[in-house]
Amino acid sequence: MKKIILLSTLFILLYPVSVIAEEGYMCNSYYKDVQRKAKIIDSYGFNLSSMAKRKLFKDLKLDTEQCISLCEGEKFKYCNNVAKWVSE
């Protein structure tokens, strides 16, 4: 009986930690995608085809929205700055 109570208590205490870790992982994924796509657009500049520009900006907008929604701190600031740049 003590083992069941102990295991139940550990599960309840550790559950919020796993949710926080999952949210951090989701943030990191979108943050990295935003960084990668912004770098591609910045490095190719005017040499991108219209199709590439359209697709990269469309994907960048979606990833940036998710990054803003899921991230905090410096990652949020970066994604917010990219959002300002994309919406100009």
ROGUTI-408079 format. One record per atom (N, C-alpha, C): x, z, y; residue in three letters. Coordinates in pm, whole numbers, padded with zeros to 5 digits, always signed. Example, Ala and Ser with C-alpha at 12.3 -4.5 7.8 and 13.67 -1.06 7.14 Angstrom:
+01319+00780-00569ALA/+01230+00780-00450ALA/+01320+00780-00330ALA/+01285+00708-00225SER/+01367+00714-00106SER/+01290+00787+00003SER/
//
This chain:
+00082+00000-00120MET/+00000+00000+00000MET/+00086+00000+00126MET/+00196+00077+00123LYS/+00284+00083+00239LYS/+00349-00054+00264LYS/+00379-00124+00156LYS/+00441-00256+00171LYS/+00345-00354+00239LYS/+00219-00347+00203ILE/+00119-00436+00262ILE/+00103-00407+00410ILE/+00098-00279+00445ILE/+00085-00241+00586ILE/+00209-00283+00664ILE/+00326-00262+00605LEU/+00451-00301+00670LEU/+00458-00452+00690LEU/+00424-00527+00587LEU/+00427-00673+00598LEU/+00324-00723+00700LEU/+00207-00662+00700SER/+00105-00702+00797SER/+00150-00673+00940SER/+00211-00558+00960THR/+00261-00521+01092THR/+00371-00617+01137THR/+00464-00649+01047LEU/+00570-00743+01081LEU/+00514-00881+01115LEU/+00418-00925+01038PHE/+00357-01055+01065PHE/+00292-01058+01203PHE/+00219-00953+01236ILE/+00150-00947+01365ILE/+00252-00943+01479ILE/+00361-00868+01461LEU/+00461-00858+01566LEU/+00543-00985+01582LEU/+00568-01055+01473LEU/+00652-01174+01479LEU/+00574-01301+01512LEU/+00444-01300+01498TYR/+00363-01418+01525TYR/+00377-01470+01667TYR/+00368-01385+01772PRO/+00385-01437+01908PRO/+00522-01499+01931PRO/+00625-01450+01866VAL/+00759-01507+01880VAL/+00762-01649+01828VAL/+00696-01674+01717SER/+00694-01810+01662SER/+00617-01905+01753SER/+00513-01858+01820VAL/+00437-01943+01912VAL/+00523-01976+02033VAL/+00595-01880+02085ILE/+00684-01904+02200ILE/+00792-02003+02162ILE/+00850-01988+02044ALA/+00954-02081+02000ALA/+00898-02222+01987ALA/+00775-02234+01938GLU/+00715-02365+01923GLU/+00693-02430+02060GLU/+00646-02354+02156GLU/+00624-02409+02290GLU/+00757-02451+02351GLU/+00862-02374+02330GLY/+00994-02411+02380GLY/+01042-02539+02319GLY/+01016-02557+02192TYR/+01057-02679+02124TYR/+00983-02799+02180TYR/+00854-02784+02203MET/+00776-02895+02259MET/+00826-02931+02398MET/+00857-02831+02478CYS/+00909-02855+02612CYS/+01039-02933+02604CYS/+01129-02890+02517ASN/+01260-02954+02505ASN/+01248-03101+02467ASN/+01156-03132+02380SER/+01137-03270+02337SER/+01097-03359+02455SER/+00996-03317+02530TYR/+00952-03397+02645TYR/+01058-03401+02755TYR/+01125-03288+02776TYR/+01230-03281+02878TYR/+01342-03380+02846TYR/+01384-03386+02721LYS/+01490-03479+02682LYS/+01444-03624+02696LYS/+01317-03651+02662ASP/+01264-03786+02678ASP/+01261-03827+02826ASP/+01222-03735+02912VAL/+01219-03763+03056VAL/+01361-03791+03105VAL/+01456-03710+03064GLN/+01595-03731+03105GLN/+01645-03867+03059GLN/+01619-03900+02933ARG/+01670-04025+02876ARG/+01609-04146+02947ARG/+01478-04145+02968LYS/+01412-04260+03030LYS/+01449-04274+03177LYS/+01460-04162+03248ALA/+01502-04167+03388ALA/+01644-04221+03399ALA/+01730-04183+03306LYS/+01869-04231+03307LYS/+01874-04382+03280LYS/+01792-04428+03186ILE/+01788-04573+03157ILE/+01742-04650+03279ILE/+01634-04606+03341ILE/+01581-04675+03459ILE/+01684-04674+03571ILE/+01748-04560+03591ASP/+01848-04546+03697ASP/+01970-04632+03671ASP/+02016-04636+03546SER/+02139-04710+03517SER/+02119-04862+03518SER/+02003-04910+03473TYR/+01978-05054+03473TYR/+01926-05106+03606TYR/+01857-05021+03679GLY/+01809-05059+03811GLY/+01732-05189+03813GLY/+01781-05283+03892PHE/+01712-05411+03910PHE/+01730-05505+03792PHE/+01814-05470+03696ASN/+01838-05557+03580ASN/+01736-05539+03469ASN/+01637-05454+03489LEU/+01532-05437+03389LEU/+01429-05548+03401LEU/+01384-05595+03289SER/+01276-05694+03291SER/+01148-05626+03337SER/+01054-05705+03381SER/+00927-05647+03427SER/+00856-05575+03312SER/+00867-05627+03190MET/+00807-05562+03075MET/+00872-05427+03048MET/+01005-05423+03055ALA/+01078-05297+03033ALA/+01042-05194+03140ALA/+01037-05238+03265LYS/+00999-05147+03374LYS/+00860-05090+03352LYS/+00767-05178+03321ARG/+00628-05136+03301ARG/+00618-05034+03188ARG/+00683-05064+03075LYS/+00676-04975+02959LYS/+00750-04844+02985LYS/+00870-04850+03042LEU/+00946-04728+03069LEU/+00874-04638+03168LEU/+00821-04695+03275PHE/+00751-04613+03373PHE/+00622-04554+03316PHE/+00551-04631+03234LYS/+00429-04579+03172LYS/+00463-04460+03081LYS/+00564-04478+02995ASP/+00605-04370+02906ASP/+00663-04253+02982ASP/+00740-04282+03087LEU/+00799-04176+03168LEU/+00691-04091+03234LEU/+00586-04155+03282LYS/+00476-04079+03343LYS/+00411-03986+03242LYS/+00385-04035+03122LEU/+00323-03951+03019LEU/+00413-03835+02980LEU/+00542-03864+02957ASP/+00636-03759+02919ASP/+00653-03656+03031ASP/+00653-03704+03155THR/+00670-03614+03270THR/+00549-03522+03282THR/+00430-03574+03260GLU/+00310-03491+03264GLU/+00318-03380+03160GLU/+00362-03415+03039GLN/+00374-03314+02933GLN/+00484-03214+02966GLN/+00593-03262+03021CYS/+00704-03173+03059CYS/+00658-03073+03165CYS/+00586-03120+03264ILE/+00535-03031+03369ILE/+00438-02930+03309ILE/+00360-02974+03215SER/+00261-02886+03153SER/+00324-02779+03064SER/+00434-02812+02996LEU/+00489-02722+02893LEU/+00614-02647+02935LEU/+00683-02693+03038CYS/+00814-02635+03071CYS/+00805-02540+03190CYS/+00909-02458+03202GLU/+00918-02363+03313GLU/+01060-02369+03371GLU/+01077-02305+03483GLY/+01210-02289+03542GLY/+01274-02420+03583GLY/+01403-02433+03551GLU/+01481-02550+03592GLU/+01428-02679+03529GLU/+01380-02671+03406LYS/+01326-02790+03341LYS/+01200-02837+03414LYS/+01116-02742+03455PHE/+00997-02777+03532PHE/+01038-02843+03664PHE/+01138-02786+03733LYS/+01184-02842+03860LYS/+01233-02986+03843LYS/+01310-03009+03736TYR/+01361-03144+03710TYR/+01245-03241+03688TYR/+01150-03202+03601CYS/+01037-03290+03572CYS/+00950-03312+03696CYS/+00937-03212+03778ASN/+00863-03224+03903ASN/+00932-03323+03996ASN/+01064-03318+04005ASN/+01137-03413+04088ASN/+01123-03556+04034ASN/+01126-03571+03903VAL/+01106-03703+03844VAL/+00965-03753+03874VAL/+00868-03663+03868ALA/+00730-03700+03899ALA/+00718-03751+04043ALA/+00787-03683+04136LYS/+00786-03729+04275LYS/+00849-03867+04286LYS/+00958-03890+04213TRP/+01030-04017+04216TRP/+00943-04128+04157TRP/+00875-04101+04046VAL/+00792-04201+03979VAL/+00669-04236+04063VAL/+00614-04138+04132SER/+00490-04163+04207SER/+00513-04227+04344SER/+00637-04247+04383GLU/+00666-04310+04513GLU/+00630-04456+04514GLU/
//
